[in-house]
Amino acid sequence: MHDELYKKVNHIQRGMLPELLAEISHALVVSNLDEVPALRLELYGASMATTGLDLQSWINFILERSTKLTFFSHPVPEEELVAIFLKGLHPTFSSCKSTLPFPATCLL
């Protein structure tokens, strides 16, 4: 556990797991609200190359950032996520962009 986070939760008594989890959640939200603009920039500016050209890592990257933004009450619409996914694909997958046999939303 990061030292800053530890300092915020070390007052919780041993064995009080629900209280500890609530306090950790609160501490993370309070300290990470300023991350929303950075997360949005990271999401919109990323490409598959960011994740080492691995398709599953690229999908996970998009989903992780989307989940974090939703948690911070700044969700990204599904259509934008699909557009980000397709725009960031490696040129190897360029044929998939126009000939997907199923809706692109199935990928996310």
Secondary structure by P-SEA (a helix, b strand, c coil): ccaaaaaacccccccaaaaaaaaaaaaaaaacccaaaaaaaaaaacccccccccaaaaaaaaaaaaaaaaaacccccaaaaaaaaaaacccccccccccccccccccc
